[in-house]
Amino acid sequence: MPYTVKQMAEMSGVSVRTLHHYDEIGLLSPAGRSAAGYRKYSEEDVEKLQQILFFKELGFELGEIAKITGSPDFDRRSALADHKMVLLKKMDRIKAIIKTIDKTMESLERGNKMNKKEMFGAFDEKTIEEYRKEARARYGEKAVECERRTAKYAKDDWRAIQDEYAVIYRAIGDMMLKGADPASAAVQEQIGRHYSIINEKFYSCTPEIFRGLGELYVSDARFTAFYENIEKGLAEYMRRAMAVYCDDIEKKKA
């Protein structure tokens, strides 16, 4: 049976706005349209959306996903096996970190000191280097550019960046609590500051990358926890506001 864009959004958790964007850039175009011109998605479209979300979870940009899934050599079964392998590795690391947290809490309760291997076993240099290689493999020149720019930053530089972001996040959180629309001028001004800092301090950020970053705020538990700690619901609010910001940039270019 064909699915409407609303049904696709409800079953997948992907917003209608995002599905429209996927259609506009040719990443996920519906199999057909109704007589009134409404999008109609097939079962194959549902499967493709799932695959897109798997690739996004691994950090791929939308342009890369379009090339991969659109290739005649693309094999869904092999891709799923690869996704599973990467996620299992992530799960092992998360389990190791949780185990370290449990041991640390136990140590605090009993007044015992942990040995250094127990304290830092989940954060060994080998693991960190593997993640650095993973970042390079995923993001290529962007990861290299970020490393090059930030290598010269001193503690004061990092503190200044953190302070500036703290002001931005607090301002957005306050506006969210007051019921401001993510598309409002005031919210978009703060999102623009967020976008500018990335470009000025870290790497050349395209609207596509910025949109993907917003998606990570709700799909990656680490990002979600960070923003939810500032204000409950902020991760999703940021994602929506960043999507609007990217839409506006792309409309101006069109």
DACORLIN-V520555 format. One record per residue. N is the residue number from 0. SS is DSSP state (~ for helix, > for strand, _ for the rest). Layout:
BEGIN
n:N ss:SS
n:N ss:SS
END
This chain:
BEGIN
n:0 ss:_
n:1 ss:_
n:2 ss:>
n:3 ss:_
n:4 ss:~
n:5 ss:~
n:6 ss:~
n:7 ss:~
n:8 ss:~
n:9 ss:~
n:10 ss:~
n:11 ss:~
n:12 ss:_
n:13 ss:_
n:14 ss:_
n:15 ss:~
n:16 ss:~
n:17 ss:~
n:18 ss:~
n:19 ss:~
n:20 ss:~
n:21 ss:~
n:22 ss:~
n:23 ss:~
n:24 ss:_
n:25 ss:_
n:26 ss:_
n:27 ss:_
n:28 ss:_
n:29 ss:_
n:30 ss:_
n:31 ss:>
n:32 ss:>
n:33 ss:_
n:34 ss:_
n:35 ss:_
n:36 ss:_
n:37 ss:_
n:38 ss:>
n:39 ss:>
n:40 ss:>
n:41 ss:_
n:42 ss:~
n:43 ss:~
n:44 ss:~
n:45 ss:~
n:46 ss:~
n:47 ss:~
n:48 ss:~
n:49 ss:~
n:50 ss:~
n:51 ss:~
n:52 ss:~
n:53 ss:~
n:54 ss:~
n:55 ss:~
n:56 ss:~
n:57 ss:_
n:58 ss:_
n:59 ss:_
n:60 ss:_
n:61 ss:~
n:62 ss:~
n:63 ss:~
n:64 ss:~
n:65 ss:~
n:66 ss:~
n:67 ss:~
n:68 ss:~
n:69 ss:_
n:70 ss:_
n:71 ss:_
n:72 ss:_
n:73 ss:_
n:74 ss:_
n:75 ss:~
n:76 ss:~
n:77 ss:~
n:78 ss:~
n:79 ss:~
n:80 ss:~
n:81 ss:~
n:82 ss:~
n:83 ss:~
n:84 ss:~
n:85 ss:~
n:86 ss:~
n:87 ss:~
n:88 ss:~
n:89 ss:~
n:90 ss:~
n:91 ss:~
n:92 ss:~
n:93 ss:~
n:94 ss:~
n:95 ss:~
n:96 ss:~
n:97 ss:~
n:98 ss:~
n:99 ss:~
n:100 ss:~
n:101 ss:~
n:102 ss:~
n:103 ss:~
n:104 ss:~
n:105 ss:~
n:106 ss:~
n:107 ss:~
n:108 ss:~
n:109 ss:~
n:110 ss:_
n:111 ss:_
n:112 ss:_
n:113 ss:_
n:114 ss:_
n:115 ss:~
n:116 ss:~
n:117 ss:~
n:118 ss:~
n:119 ss:~
n:120 ss:~
n:121 ss:~
n:122 ss:~
n:123 ss:_
n:124 ss:~
n:125 ss:~
n:126 ss:~
n:127 ss:~
n:128 ss:~
n:129 ss:~
n:130 ss:~
n:131 ss:~
n:132 ss:~
n:133 ss:~
n:134 ss:~
n:135 ss:~
n:136 ss:~
n:137 ss:~
n:138 ss:~
n:139 ss:_
n:140 ss:~
n:141 ss:~
n:142 ss:~
n:143 ss:~
n:144 ss:~
n:145 ss:~
n:146 ss:~
n:147 ss:~
n:148 ss:~
n:149 ss:~
n:150 ss:_
n:151 ss:_
n:152 ss:_
n:153 ss:_
n:154 ss:~
n:155 ss:~
n:156 ss:~
n:157 ss:~
n:158 ss:~
n:159 ss:~
n:160 ss:~
n:161 ss:~
n:162 ss:~
n:163 ss:~
n:164 ss:~
n:165 ss:~
n:166 ss:~
n:167 ss:~
n:168 ss:~
n:169 ss:~
n:170 ss:~
n:171 ss:~
n:172 ss:~
n:173 ss:~
n:174 ss:~
n:175 ss:~
n:176 ss:~
n:177 ss:_
n:178 ss:_
n:179 ss:_
n:180 ss:_
n:181 ss:_
n:182 ss:_
n:183 ss:_
n:184 ss:~
n:185 ss:~
n:186 ss:~
n:187 ss:~
n:188 ss:~
n:189 ss:~
n:190 ss:~
n:191 ss:~
n:192 ss:~
n:193 ss:~
n:194 ss:~
n:195 ss:~
n:196 ss:~
n:197 ss:~
n:198 ss:~
n:199 ss:~
n:200 ss:~
n:201 ss:~
n:202 ss:_
n:203 ss:_
n:204 ss:_
n:205 ss:_
n:206 ss:~
n:207 ss:~
n:208 ss:~
n:209 ss:~
n:210 ss:~
n:211 ss:~
n:212 ss:~
n:213 ss:~
n:214 ss:~
n:215 ss:~
n:216 ss:~
n:217 ss:~
n:218 ss:~
n:219 ss:_
n:220 ss:~
n:221 ss:~
n:222 ss:~
n:223 ss:~
n:224 ss:~
n:225 ss:~
n:226 ss:~
n:227 ss:~
n:228 ss:~
n:229 ss:~
n:230 ss:_
n:231 ss:_
n:232 ss:_
n:233 ss:~
n:234 ss:~
n:235 ss:~
n:236 ss:~
n:237 ss:~
n:238 ss:~
n:239 ss:~
n:240 ss:~
n:241 ss:~
n:242 ss:~
n:243 ss:~
n:244 ss:~
n:245 ss:~
n:246 ss:~
n:247 ss:~
n:248 ss:~
n:249 ss:~
n:250 ss:~
n:251 ss:~
n:252 ss:~
n:253 ss:_
END
